[in-house]
């Protein structure tokens, strides 16, 4: 796979390439690839024309093992027991000790960064780096990917007889051991192979230590050079060096060392060092840079180049200590003949001029994609579905994240992410005085659950110094994957009432009384709630209408009328089945998210749920809407496609988890009902793309503090949220005691002006941004993924069944209610009207005759004063209409005549007020509206003569 930065979401950068599994095998010359591999780390090289291994080098390994045993035995014995230093017994004992030391060093792969990649959008296998995580910044390379200058500089300085000895340079080591034995100074004398052994042992300490104290003790044991312990460690180190020289080529050991060694701070390995200090690759360093790098390995903490302000070795003094060491390296190189005198003279005059390149660790490096990156990181650390890929415990997973060298390939769509983040930056401010303003959008592939985009208005910062508008919370995610926990879902939650309505066999076209003014009775199983009277958004009065119209209007009272005939606990179980879960810590105290449903009347089940009081993560709302768009199949949201380990092997990741949770006909009818929202004149019109790709969706607000827009095609689901992501606390900048007191009063709290509160979105002008966020995101998705027509709704769930309404005129309200309910109607007692029946009895019903089965019938109660039905007199001459109305016992008034050339000269009635068919009391006044071809006094007289 080609790893490239796209430049759109994450500007700048370079190509990132990884070797494949075949390249990782250990090369052993002309015989081909060997089966042996280092666990997690291969000392691999490109095929060499020769092994650079002399007969003397091989023989040196054999002689070294025997000869050094004798030499080392004498030296050790002399140190431990000087009085018997010449004893043959002592010497032979030391030889036995050396021979008995373990010779098989376990070389683990060194710590490597884990890297998260996202597709560039330019090809199926083109990816760019989002972020990396490491304890040690290391980019392992192969032998042919390092400049020869580096090898010459290192060997000339550290081990000029490297290709002549068998792992231990007897001359250098013997000189160092003798010097250390007879003087107070300590000399190294270690070969590159010995230094590699030491590095492997230290790396093992760093990998396995559980705390700094343990690490220090382990590292001390691996590197101590003093006293008896020092000689014993040196002997073991030599034994290991001789052994690995028997198993691996010189080039393999040399590149292994260069990939392992520290170059200062968290920079490890020659490639990372070349990039860090000189912004180039190890293959392209010049002589000056190579000599500098070779010099740094001796004292990396002192000679590092990334501290320009250092008073001892910094920019001001030209990095004097590092330059002095570089000059020593150049001297050794010209002395050993690996460079010419001319090269030496030219380079020695050159200054050290670092060109630092900072490799930002963690998701902060991902820029506008940081919150998606954080979602992926939290998946690695916490998502139980990935236990096989990342480990069972948080300790295992954390170790893999920062040391395992994994390549994580993600589901992100770079084009959708760019559009979503651009829209977010344009529409939702990073900070807003007086509130914790949050904005998030998320898009899912409705058919797979793959996360395609995740945008947020804040700047990613997971340090303790995060300022206003900076956070590491992932607003779109649930608590497990983002820590934010979700927000009150508002009317987006109404989709679950619609689904439950249809699952109970009710029609999307049933007519209900959704007018404001009465109290609604709700149940949970056998339990009942106290009657509740909800209000509609912005004080709407509601209406009698179809369920599908209630959906389009997002009419609270309409949904109350639906829920009154359902079961609150059942509605919440539908939500749970469709992937919704608690996110907020205050709702689920263990803070991990939990069920939104139970079987009893508890805090988990209350009538306010149907209007979206529960805190749900945007990604869970997206999953629910995608479920309907996907024919009733819920696909768990996922961000990871593939995981490749440091050896180039694929790790097992969960397959797409999709489950049929809704009947296909219910899903199709839900989509049909919810599509009303996106039609002209309905609540979601502002988010409508208008590109002929069918979508359905839902708006949502909660208490003026959270706002939502969800919409989906058959292929991609987009959810946008804008609201308060946290309460503003007393003492914080922008805190308003007056608003705090009002918030406390509204919520019946006793905390007054010390109440943390969430501020009104509308007052901050942030209530409409959800529409444009959703529209832009869905437009990009429709352009890239298209969308088909949703399946036709189930005829059985859309038909209107008519039923005869019994005549209950003259009955008491209770009697009439019993009769109507017996026929399957719902009953409501309405207003008092003029009637012929005795006062308090039913005069008539609305509707009468026939009505949809299960619909609501309103009882009209007589006032006992009698009633007259105004006849239809339109078209009559005014005089005739006057007489007819007068004979019925009504008072009649003629309104002013209106001229109409087409009307008769004598005039005609156009309408009455009240209108025809209205029931009025005897003696009520009826106005006649009229017109004539010529309105004058004679015409009026003629009318009266009729």
C-alpha positions, 0 to 999 in steps of 0.5 A: 500500500502507498501511504501518502499525505493528502494535503487536504485534511492534513497539509504537508508531509512525506511519503510513508512506506512500509516493507511487506511481509516477504521483505521482513524475512532474514536474508542469509546470502545466496541460500535465500531467505531463512525461516528465523525471524526476530519476534516483532523485529527483523534484522533484514537486509537487501541481498548483498554481492558478498557477506563482508565476512572474512575467514579470519572473522569466522575463525576469530569467533571460534578462537575468541570463544576459547581464548577469551574464556581463558583471558577473561577467567584470569581477569575475573579471578584477579579481580575477585581473589587477587591472592590466587590469581595464578591458580590454575584452579581459579582460571579453569573455574572462570572458564567453566563459568563463561562456558556455562553462561546462556548464549542464546540472546532473545532479540525482541523487536524494538519498540516501534510507533503504531500508525493510524492511516486514512484513505486518500480517496485517490485509490483503494490502496492509497493511504496517508498518515493520520497520527502515530503513537510511541514511547520511542520514535523509531522508523526501522529501515533496511540495510540498503536504506542507509547512507554508506557515510553512516556505516563508515562513520560509525565503524571508523569510530566505534569498531574499525575491526568490525569485519575482522572479528567474530563478535568480540574485538579481543584487542579492544576488549582486552585493552579495556579490561586491563585498563579498567583492572589496573586504573580508576578509569573505565573504558568501553572496548565494546564491539558493535555486536556487543553494543547491540546486545547491550541495547537489546537488553536495555530495550527489554528493560524498557518494554517490561518495566512497570515503573521507573524504579524497576526500569532503572534497576534493570537498565543498571544491571544491563549496563553496569561496568564496575566491579565483579558485576561489571566483568560478569555482565561483560562476559555475558555480553561477549557470549551473546555477541559471539552467538549472534555473529554465528547466526546473522550476517555483519550487515544484519547486526549493523542495521539492527544496531542502527535501528535500535540505538537512541539518538536523544530524547524519544528519537530512536534509530537512524531513520527517525534521527535523520528526519528529526535533526535534518529533515531528510532520510538516513539514505540521503544524509551527507557526510557532515550529517552522517558524522554528526549522527554517528557521534551522537550515539555515544552521549545522546542526552548531551549531544542531541540537536533538538534543544537549540536553547541549551546553554552548554550545547545549543544554537548559540555556541554552534552546538559545540559539544556535538561539533567536537564529537563530529570532528573526532568522528571525521578524524577517525574516518580519514585515519581509517581511510573511509574518506579522503583528506580533501573530504575531511578538510572540506567537512571539518569547516562546515557548521552543524546546522540542524533542520528540525522536524517535529513528529507530533505524537498522538491525535493532535497531529491529525488536525481537523481529523483529530477527533476521528483519530481519537475515536480510533485510539479509544477503539484500540484501548477500550472496545471489547470487540477488538480483544483478539486484535489488541489484547484483553487488558488495557495494559496489553492494548496500551503497550501495543499502541505505543510500542507494537509497530501496528499499522491501523487502516481506517474507514474514513472517507477523506472527501466527506471528512474534508467537506464536513470539517470545512462546513463545521469551521464555517458555521460553528464557532470554536468558542462562544462567550457565556456557553460551552458551545459544541458542534459535531457531525458524523456520517456512517455507511448505512449498509456497513456501519463504517464511519465515513466522517467525524467533524467537530468545532473545537481544537483537539487538546488532551493536555491539562492546559487545554483552553477555551474551545479546546478539548479531547472529548469526542462529541459525536462518540459514546462514552467508551469511544469518546468520553463525552457521553451524548446529549439530549436527543430531542425529537430525533428520538421520535423515530422510536415511537414511529417504529413502535406504532408500526410494530403494533400494526397501526397505520402511518395515516391514522388520524389522531387528535393532536391538539394542545390542551388536554392531559395525556395518560401513559403506561408502562406495562400495567403501571400508569403515570400521572397525567401530563400536559406537554406543550408544542415547540414555540407554543403551537396549538396542534391539530387533528391530523395524520400520524405522517403529518405529525412526523413532518411537523414534529408535533409534540402533542401528536406524538403524545397522542400516539404514545398514549396508545402505546407503552413507554417502556416498549418505545425505549426497548425499540430504541435500545434494539436500534442501537441507542444507549445512555451516554451521560454519566449523570444518567448512568453513574458508572460512566460507561453507557448503558441501557435506555430501557427497563421493564418498570417505571423508573428513571430509565422509563418516563413519558418525557423520553418520547420527546428526547430527554435521554442523552444519546451520542450522535453516532448512536442516533446515526446508527438508528437512522441507518438501521431504517435506511438499511432495511431494518439491519443495525450495523455497529459503527466501526472505524477500523478496516485492517490491522497489520502488525510489525511483521507485516501480518494481518491481525484478526479484526471483527467482521462487519456486525449487522443484525436484522432488528426490524421487520423490513416492512416496518423499516420501509414504512418508517422511511416513508413516514419520516420522509415527510420531514424533508418535504417543502414546508416541513421541519427538515426543509432547510436541510434538504439537498434537492439533488433527487437522491431520496432521503428521510430524516428528523429535526430535534431540539431539547429545551433550547440547549441542544439541537439536531438534524439527522438525515439519510439516503439508502447509502449514507447517514448524516447526523449533525448536532449543535449545542451545549457540550458542558454546563458553564460553572460558577466562577468560569468566564462568562458565567451569569448569576441571573441565568443560573438562578433562572435555570435553577427555578425552571428545574426546581433546584435550590441552588440559585445563583450558584447553579451550573447551567446550559445557555439558550442556543437561540439567544446565541444564534446557534440554532439553525447551523444544524440544518446547513451542517447536515445539508452539506454533509449529505450533499457530499455523500449523495455526490459520492455514494448516490442513493436508491429509492426506499422500498415501498411502504407496507400497504397494511401500515398505510391504509385508512380503515373506515368504520361507522361511528355510533350515534350517541346523541342524547347519552351522557359523556360516560355512556357515549365513551363506553359505546365508542370505546367498545367499537375501538375508537378513542374518545375525548370530551370536547367543548360545549355547543348549542344543542337540542339535547338537555344540558350536559348530554351529548349533542353530536360527535366529531367526526360523525358518520364514518371515521378511520378505525382506532381514530379519536372521536370528540364528544360535543356536549349540549348547552341545552339552549337548543340549536339551529343549523344555518342553511346554505342560502348562497345564490339566493336573492338577498330578500329570499335568504333574509326571509328563510333565515328569519323564519328559522328564528334567526336575526339577520343583518345585510352586509354592504353590497359589493359590485360585481358586473356578472351578478344579477341587478337585484343582487345575490347572496355569496355566503353567511357568517356563521357559515352554512352548517354551523349550529347556533342558538335560537335568536343568533345573528347571521350576516348575509354577504351579497353582491350585485351588478349595481349597488344602490338604494333601489337595489336594496329596496328591491331586495327588501321587497322580495 
